């Protein structure tokens, strides 16, 4: 059940973050704090999740030959 709640928090924050630039961290970190996770754990979960976004952006730039 806890994993499903964390997944929903991540999905909602990523959905709203796709409309704004940089709004994902504000929403996801605060929701994970409200959920009861320690600040270091929620920050590390956020940073690990960002690796996927950065790799996706890198792949798009490599396909467009901008790098």
Number of C-alpha atoms within 10 A of each C-alpha: 6 8 8 9 12 15 12 12 18 20 13 14 19 17 12 14 17 11 10 10 9 11 14 20 17 11 17 23 22 15 17 21 15 10 14 10 14 11 13 10 13 18 17 12 15 17 12 10 12 13 11 11 11 11 11 12 12 14 13 13 12 11 10 9 8 8 9
